[in-house]
Amino acid sequence: MQHNQGQPSERKLLVFNCHEAWVYQLGVLGYDLDIIVGLKGRYKKTWDRQIRPVPPNSRLITLSDALQSPTRYYCIITHNITDLLDVKHRPEPRLIVLHSTIEGRFIEEKSAIEPQRMKDMLHEYLELIGGHAVATSMYKGESWGFTDDIVTFGVAPDDYLPYSGRLDSGLRISNFISKRKRILLWDLHQKAFADIPVRLVGHNPDMPTVTAAKSWADLKEILQSHRFYIHTADPRLEAGYNMATGEAMAAGLPVLSNRHPTSPIEHGVSGFLSDDPQQLREYAKMLLHDRDLAVSMGKHAQNTVREYFSLSRFKNAFLQSIETARLKCSARKVDPCALLKDMPPLRTDFVQSW
């Protein structure tokens, strides 16, 4: 495949779509974006506008369009090994964003290969092609063995409506709960909140009473009106927060969660932490009966977001990640196209297992 061998575009990134809320952040970087949609395994064939609008200065393209594009992209952003292999014939710098732990990914995808072997293969492959890995938290970076570049998501409290907490109800946002019950400690969630009013929001086709927000504007209204937010996760498989948790905190909701070494919640200040379902239930009742307490805790949660999850921090850090990917590409040991022409067993494992 022939590509334009001139100077790379200083203004355009090629980005695989994964979770629209995360990809939407890339709009703050100042680059134009070509976003690849229509990927296998996605529940929607195009961009899910119920989660976010399409980012400014971007266009949606297919993988075939991307592979044939004459554009020399400044960097290619991938989210899993399949993405990396899909662009193996393109010459540009590339990075992979690690959104989950390898243990959690192994369970969710029911991979046929052991996590340690997958980890070793990814390290070897990135070293050979001059690729770069970015983890969305230190917890996930440690899981994969990539801890040099950690870039957490960014959320802006000013993007959300003033908190009201007018509804005597908790809230949890999650997609595909049934296939992630172990990761989400769903047993704890159900025991703790069985008799507590809690609204579930997300794409869960096997749960008829659970629907996704109609739009980002609708999600903001949902966040504004509910009293508290819930996040539970197995510390062996997932981080103590995710982007939905960050959004809830930015919107001014206190958070109820299990105890997790990476939780951003300060117990009794911005929410409550407990591994005991009875205690979590009592904390939920406390917030349902005391809206003023929820308002106070939610303000502390917003302050945490401003300090640790600011969009400006994300922008500066991820721009540096892109430059690191470009440096590694210039020093790579082999051309990825040449590497994969005669695919040895290592690369075969890659294709067949993930």
Secondary structure, DSSP 8 states (H G I E B T S, - for coil): -----S---TTEEEEE-S-HHHHHHGGGGS-EEEEE-S-TT-SSSS--TTT----TTEEEE-HHHHHH-----SEEEESSHHHHHHTTT--S-EEEEE-S-HHHHHHHHT-SS-HHHHHHHHHHHHHHHT-EEEESSHHHHHHHT--S-B------GGGS------EEEEEEE-S-GGGGTTTTTHHHHHHHHTTS-EEEES--TT-TT-B--SSHHHHHHHHHHEEEEEE---TTTS-S--HHHHHHHHTT--EEE---TT----BTTTEEE-S-HHHHHHHHHHHHH-HHHHHHHHHHHHHHHHHHS-HHHHHHHHHHHHHHHHHHHHT-SS-HHHHHHT--HHHHHHHHH-
